Every structure is written in structure tokens, then in C-alpha cells.
Amino acid sequence: MKKYLVIGNPIEHSLSPKLHNYWFKINNIEANYDKKLIEEDQVESVIKDIRKGNISGINITVPHKQTILKFCDELTPVVKKIKSVNTIYKINNKVIGDNTDAGGFEESLKHIKYSLKGKKIFLLGAGGVAPSLIYSLQKLGALEITISNRTVEKAENLKNIFTELRVIKWGETVDFDMIINATSLGLKNNDIIDLEYNKIRSKFFFDVIYNPVKTNFLKEAEKSGNKIENGKLMFIYQAQLAFQLWHGLKPKIDNNVLSLI
């Protein structure tokens, strides 16, 4: 039986096993998908398991999306651009680093029929998923993208890849049409992102976090009448793309899948 894995730290919040194992079952694929907490110094050992054939595919979540780059034999064109990996597989004995976060984000916006053309975007966080988001935001026609990160150097580093990016200090704000939380703030119940929510109206708040379903970031935005969306659809669509890379089969996203997560 083939084995698949999602690695990260923290990892307990991940619903990847639930989704992939459901797709295995309905598509009659003999495989198992699990999750594993991995420290940075353990990443290479997981890649060795891919090389040996002990594991057939890996998804990567925070904080290893950049760490894993150096252990791949080949990178797909999008990964070469954004320097972020979330999907690993082996072709002709070579470990391939791929990314489905960008495609998952794009498909999620199509699903809810939200157009980025001419929109001003405020991105919070410069971690592993941020490059994928910026790549897609630019691709889909965002007018301008401003980023803020608790460690300003990380945000500045992204300007080496995306030169049009505007960087501001954490705690500062700008005018925006859409704001995206790409930080880990929200995974814990007491996590707060400090914004003047009561002064923000008719904007779109997007959180890449999908578990919990509604972070404090989204709860506060909703109170002021803003449109909100969590990372559930992005998560499902990126998983669909990864599944297709591994199995050559595009699993259905229907009401059963949507109610599963």
C-alpha cells in the first residue's frame, strides 16, 4: 500500500489526511495518507524516505516550504519563481519539488466568483504560503500588493522576487479592497490581529487558515459587515491538484467533499 504524508509544525490542525483518505476510498485507490510533526532538522530524513520508496508523496505546510527546497533534485517552473514547495513526488528517481498552493488559491477565488482585477491587496505575513499568494495575485490582475510581516526583513526579502511589492511595518495599515491573513495567527483561539475592524466596511477578508473555521480575524471583520472567506476552498483545491499530480486522476469536489472539511 502506498503511503502519503503531510509534514509541518504545528500539524495537528491539518485535515489533509481526512480529505485524501476520502478520495482514496471513493476512487478505489489502495493508499494511506497520514500527518507527522517534523522539526527542521528532520526534513532531510523524510526526503530520504521518498527516495527509498517508503513514501510516495508528501505535502508540506508551515514552516518547511522553503527549508525543503535544497533537498529536491528538480523544481517546477513555478517553484523556481516563488521559492516555495508544498508538494513532493518522485519521477525517474528524481525528487520533484512542486507547488499547488498558487493554483489552489486561484481556483478558490474562481469558485466564489471574486475578481482581483484592479484590486488593492493588503497581505499579512511573509511565510511559506506568501510567495504563492503574491504570484497568483499578480497573475490575476491585482493593481497593487502591500505586505506587512512581524519580521520586516522577511517581507523585504520577498521584494527580491516580486519587485513591485510594497512593504510596510507590522501594525501599520493601508487602504485595501482585500486583506489576506497568511500568518499563523488564528490557529489558537486567543490569537488576535490588531486592526481597527469597526472602521473597516465593505472589504473582503480572506484567511488562509481553515481550521478553526472562523478565526478572530474573520469574526471581527464579519461584525463590521465585511465579506469573509476562510482557507477551506483553497485547501481543497490545492489538495485536488496534488492528488492529480500523484495519481493522474482529478478527484471530484462535490457537496460531500465540501461538507467533509
N, C-alpha and C positions, 0 to 999 in steps of 0.2 A: 504493500500500500504506500502510495506516495505521500510525503509529508510536506506541509507548508507552515509558515511561521510568520508572525508579526513580532518585531522586536522594538523595544523602546524603554524609556524610564522617565515617568511612570508608564505603566502598561495596563493596570487593572481596569481602566476606563474603556479600553478598546473593545468594540463589538465586531471586529473583523472575523474572529472565529465563528460567531453566530451566523453571519451573513454567508461566508464562503462555505461553511459546512451545510447550510441550507441549499445552496446552489449545487454542491456535490450530490446531495441526496436526490434532488428533483431531476438532475441530468445524468443520474446513474454512473457517477464517477467514483471509483474507489480511491479515496484520498482522505486525509485528515488535516485540519488547519488548527493550529494552537497559537498561544501567545506566550512570550517569555520576556521577563525583565532582564535587560542586558546593560552592564556597565560599559563605559567607553573602552576599557582595556580587554573586553571580551568580544568586541565586534569582529576582529580578525578570525577568531575561532569559529564563528558562525559561518563566515565565508568559506572556511576550510570544509565545513560540513556540506556546503553547496558543491564544492569541487569534488568531494568524495562520493557525491550522490546520495548522502544521508538525508538531505533536504532538497526538494525540487524547486522551491521558490520562497522568497522572503519579501515581506513588506516591512518598511522602515518608518517609524514615527519618531517624534522628538526624543532625545536630542541628537540622533545619529545620522540625519540625512546628508550632512556634509562629511562627517567622520568616515563614512563608508566608501567615499569616492576613491580613495587611494588604494583600496583593496580590490577594485574592479579591473578587469582586463580591457574592457571596452565600454565606452559611454555612448549613449544615443545622442543625436544632434541636439535635442532639447536640453539634455543634461549637460552637454558641453557648454551650452549657453548659460544656463541658470545655476550650475554647480550644486544641484540638489537631487538626491536619489531617494525614491520611495518604493521601488520595485526591483527585485533582483531575480535573474534566471540564468540558465546556462545554455549556450549554443555552441556546438562543435568544441566542447571542452573549454570554452571561454566564459568567464563570469561577466554578464552584461548588467550595467547599471542603467536603469530606465526611470522615467517619471510619469506617473498618471495623475498627480495632483493637479497639474495645469489643466489637463483635459477634463478632469472631474469637476473643477471649478467652472469651466466654460459650459459644460453640459448642465450643471445645476442652474446657471443663470438662464439658459435656454428654456429649461423646464418651467421656471416661474415667469418667463417672458419679460426679463429685465434687460434693457439695453444700456450698454455702457457708453455709447457714442455721445461725446461732448460732456461727459460727466466728470466732476471733480471728486477725486478719491482721497480719503484720509486713511492710511494704513497704520495700524498699531502693531508693532512687533517686527523684528528683523531676523527671526529664527529660520528653522528649516523649511517651512512652507512659504515664507515670504517671497523668495525668488520666483516660485511657480505662480503666485498670485500676480506679481508685477508683470511677469511675462504675458500672462493672459489678459490682464487689464490693458496693457499696451496693444496687444493683438486685436482686442475687441473695441478699440477706439476711444479709450478714456482720454479726456482732454488734458488732465494733469494729475499727478500722483504725489502726494506728500506723505512721508513716512516719519514715524516717531518711535524710538525704542529706549528702553530703560538704560541700556549701554549705547551711547550715541555713536561710538566707534563702529559698532556692528552695522548700524544704518548707513554710516558713511562708506563702509566697505561695499555696500550694495551699489553705490554710485559708480564703482569701477566697472560694474556690469551694465547698469542702467543709468546712463549719464544724465538723462532728463529728470531724474528723481530729485525731489526737493526734500531736504532733511531739516526737521525741527527738533528741539529738545523735548524730552518726556515731560508732560504736564502742560505744554503749550498746545494751542489748538488753531485750526484754520477753518475757513468756510468750506463746506463739502456738500456733495449730493449723496454720497455713500461712504460710510465708515466701516472698516473691517477690523475685527479683533483677531489678530493672528498670533497673539501671545498665549501663554498657558493660564493666564488669569481668568478664572471661571471654572476650572476643574474642581476647585474647592468651594464649598458653599459660602465661605466668608471672603472670597476674592472680590475686590472692588476695583473698577477702573474709574478714576476720578474725572468726571465730566460734569458740566452744568446741564444735566439732562432736561431740567424744567424749562430751559431756554431754547432747546432744540426742537424744531417742529418740521413735520413732513419730509423727513430724511429717511434713508434706508440704512439700517443697522444690520450688518452681517457678521456672524460669529462662526469661525471655523470649527469651534467646539460643538459636538453633537450629543455629548453625554457629560453633564446633565443637558436635558432638552432645552431648558431655558436658563441661561446664566444670568447673573445680576446685571450684566451689561445689557442684555436683551430685555429683562424685566423693567429696568428703569427707562429704557428707550420707549417701550410699549406704553408706559404710564403717560408719556407725553404725546402719544398719538402717532409715533413714528412706525414705519413699516419695519418688520423684523424678520430675519431668517437665520436659522442655525445651520450648522455644517452637515446636517444629515444627508441632504441630496448630494452635496459634494463628495461626502464619504462613500455613498452608494455608487455614484458614477465612477469615482476613481477605482473602486473595487471591481466594478464591471470591466473596466479597461485592463486591470491587472489580470483578472480571471481569463480574459480573452488572450492576453499575451502568453499565459501559461498553458492554456488548454485548446486554443484555436477555436473557441466557442464563446459567443456573446450571450451571456445569461439574461433572461428577461427581468426587467424591472417593472413589476406589476403591483397591485394593491397588497398582495401577500408580502412582498418584499418591503414595501413602504411601511406596513404595519409591524414588521418584524423588528425594525430598529427604533 
